[in-house]
Structures are given as C-alpha cells and as structure tokens.
Amino acid sequence: MTKRSATCRLPSSEATSELAQTIARILVPGDVVLLDGPIGAGKTHFARSLIQSLMEVPEDVPSPTFTLVQTYEVPTGELWHADLYRLSHVDEVEELGLIAAFDDAICLIEWPEKLEDLRPENALTLRFSLDEDSEDARQMELVWSADKWDSRLKGIMP
C-alpha cells in the first residue's frame, strides 16, 4: 500500500478541537486513528474534542493514562480511547481487548508505537508536533495508506 499524507497547522486549541470534530464525522466502526507525538503536543485534547463531539450528551472525557482504556457509547456504536504510554510489553495490548476492538469499534490510540507489529495497516495516523512560532499552535501530519481514507479526507485536508 502506498502511503499518502497531508500536513496542516493548527494555530490554536480551538482549531485543534474543530479539526477533531470534523474528523469525528467521518469515522465509522472499524476505524483506527493513531495519535502520535510527544507529551504536550495535543493528542489528548484532540481525542477529548473528538469524543465529546460524538456524544449525544457531552460528558467529561478523562485521559485514559491510568486506566489505559476508556470506552464510550456513541450513536454509531462503541468508541475506545486508549493511552498506551504505560504499557511495558506489547502482549498487554491483547490483554486489554484492543485488537478485537479494532474490528468493531472506533479506536483512538495514543502512543501507537507501543502496538509494534499489532499496528493496523488501515489506520489513519495523526502526527502532532509543537509549533516553534507559537506556544498554542501545533503542526499535524495525517498519514494513511488504506484507500478508504482518500475519499473521506477529501475536503478536510489541503
């Protein structure tokens, strides 16, 4: 599969939230979104905004740093938000039930490098980085190889 990518600048946390809400509208069960980037780059803020935008009644969305996985019922089905930062071995991914969720739920995965070879080939990867020009701004690169993302991302990205 050929990798494709698009890059955008997110000038504020509001812009990050708006992009998260836009991407939320194109997600369906079986979609995996990998949130990659250093601590403080905006991964959890993005995930929180995406999840809340899908909820019929928005509620608090805690970071799953300590629980590892939080699940939510949204109108399209189940959504899993995982933070794999604290995993010590790739075997723990399967113990969480995450691999099965890749098929049936919308999955948002922070620290996807912990998946190692379990990383789904059809995932959409969002790489967050800090912007040197502004404390509030972020850079985001979207990377995908599955054809399904081509049409869904059209109109969202330049």
C-alpha positions as CSV (number, residue, x, y, z in Angstrom):
1,M,0.0,0.0,0.0
2,T,1.2,3.5,-0.9
3,K,1.5,6.0,1.9
4,R,-0.2,9.3,1.5
5,S,0.0,12.3,3.7
6,A,-1.2,15.9,4.3
7,T,0.0,18.5,6.7
8,C,-1.7,21.4,8.4
9,R,-1.0,24.0,11.0
10,L,-3.4,24.3,13.9
11,P,-3.0,27.8,15.2
12,S,-4.9,27.3,18.5
13,S,-6.5,24.7,20.7
14,E,-9.9,25.8,19.2
15,A,-8.5,24.9,15.7
16,T,-7.4,21.5,17.1
17,S,-10.9,21.0,18.5
18,E,-12.6,22.0,15.2
19,L,-10.5,19.6,13.2
20,A,-11.2,16.8,15.8
21,Q,-15.0,17.5,15.4
22,T,-14.6,17.4,11.6
23,I,-12.7,14.1,11.6
24,A,-15.2,12.6,14.1
25,R,-18.0,13.0,11.5
26,I,-16.2,10.7,9.0
27,L,-15.4,7.9,11.4
28,V,-17.3,4.6,11.5
29,P,-16.9,1.4,13.5
30,G,-13.7,-0.4,12.4
31,D,-11.7,2.8,12.0
32,V,-8.5,3.2,14.0
33,V,-6.9,6.6,14.5
34,L,-3.4,6.6,15.8
35,L,-2.4,9.8,17.7
36,D,1.3,10.1,17.6
37,G,3.5,12.9,19.1
38,P,5.4,14.0,22.2
39,I,3.9,14.8,25.6
40,G,2.0,18.1,25.4
41,A,1.5,18.1,21.7
42,G,-2.3,18.0,21.9
43,K,-3.2,14.3,21.4
44,T,-5.5,14.0,24.4
45,H,-7.1,17.4,23.7
46,F,-7.8,16.3,20.2
47,A,-9.2,12.9,21.4
48,R,-11.4,14.6,24.1
49,S,-12.8,17.0,21.5
50,L,-13.5,14.2,19.0
51,I,-15.2,12.0,21.6
52,Q,-17.3,14.8,23.1
53,S,-18.5,15.8,19.6
54,L,-19.8,12.3,19.0
55,M,-21.7,12.1,22.3
56,E,-25.5,12.7,22.3
57,V,-25.0,14.4,25.7
58,P,-21.4,15.6,26.1
59,E,-19.8,14.5,29.4
60,D,-16.3,14.7,30.9
61,V,-13.8,12.7,29.0
62,P,-10.8,11.8,31.2
63,S,-7.4,10.9,29.9
64,P,-7.0,7.1,30.0
65,T,-3.4,7.5,31.2
66,F,-4.0,5.4,34.3
67,T,-7.0,3.3,33.2
68,L,-5.3,2.6,29.8
69,V,-8.7,2.3,28.0
70,Q,-11.9,4.3,28.3
71,T,-14.9,3.2,26.3
72,Y,-17.9,5.3,25.2
73,E,-21.2,4.6,23.6
74,V,-21.8,7.0,20.7
75,P,-24.6,6.9,18.1
76,T,-22.5,4.9,15.7
77,G,-21.5,2.3,18.2
78,E,-18.6,1.8,20.6
79,L,-15.6,4.1,20.8
80,W,-12.4,3.1,22.5
81,H,-9.8,5.7,23.7
82,A,-6.6,4.1,24.7
83,D,-3.4,5.6,26.1
84,L,-0.6,3.0,25.8
85,Y,2.1,5.1,27.4
86,R,2.4,3.0,30.5
87,L,2.4,-0.4,28.7
88,S,5.6,-2.3,29.3
89,H,5.1,-5.1,26.7
90,V,3.1,-5.5,23.5
91,D,1.4,-8.5,24.9
92,E,-0.6,-6.2,27.2
93,V,-2.3,-4.7,24.1
94,E,-4.1,-8.0,23.6
95,E,-5.0,-8.4,27.3
96,L,-6.8,-5.0,27.0
97,G,-9.0,-6.5,24.2
98,L,-7.9,-3.7,21.9
99,I,-7.1,-6.0,18.9
100,A,-10.8,-7.2,18.8
101,A,-12.0,-3.6,19.2
102,F,-10.1,-2.6,16.0
103,D,-12.7,-4.6,14.0
104,D,-15.9,-3.4,15.7
105,A,-15.3,0.0,17.4
106,I,-13.9,3.4,16.5
107,C,-10.5,3.3,18.2
108,L,-8.4,6.3,19.2
109,I,-4.9,5.2,20.3
110,E,-2.3,7.5,22.0
111,W,1.3,6.3,22.0
112,P,0.7,3.9,19.0
113,E,4.4,2.9,18.9
114,K,3.6,0.6,21.8
115,L,1.5,-1.5,19.3
116,E,4.6,-2.6,17.5
117,D,3.6,-5.2,14.9
118,L,-0.1,-5.0,16.0
119,R,-0.5,-1.6,14.4
120,P,-3.4,-1.9,11.9
121,E,-2.4,-1.3,8.3
122,N,-5.6,0.5,7.6
123,A,-5.2,3.1,10.4
124,L,-5.2,6.8,10.0
125,T,-2.1,8.2,11.8
126,L,-2.2,11.8,13.1
127,R,1.3,13.1,14.0
128,F,1.2,16.0,16.3
129,S,4.2,18.3,16.8
130,L,4.8,21.6,18.6
131,D,5.0,24.7,16.6
132,E,8.1,26.8,17.0
133,D,6.4,30.1,16.3
134,S,3.6,29.9,18.8
135,E,3.1,28.2,22.2
136,D,-0.6,27.4,21.4
137,A,-0.1,26.3,17.8
138,R,0.5,22.7,16.6
139,Q,1.5,21.0,13.4
140,M,-0.3,17.9,12.3
141,E,0.6,15.4,9.6
142,L,-2.1,13.0,8.6
143,V,-0.6,9.7,7.2
144,W,-2.6,6.8,5.6
145,S,-2.2,4.0,3.1
146,A,-5.7,2.5,3.1
147,D,-7.8,3.7,0.1
148,K,-10.9,4.3,2.3
149,W,-9.3,7.5,3.8
150,D,-8.8,9.1,0.3
151,S,-12.4,10.0,-0.2
152,R,-13.2,10.6,3.5
153,L,-10.4,13.1,4.0
154,K,-11.2,14.9,0.7
155,G,-12.3,18.4,1.6
156,I,-10.9,18.2,5.1
157,M,-7.3,18.5,4.2
158,P,-5.5,20.7,1.6
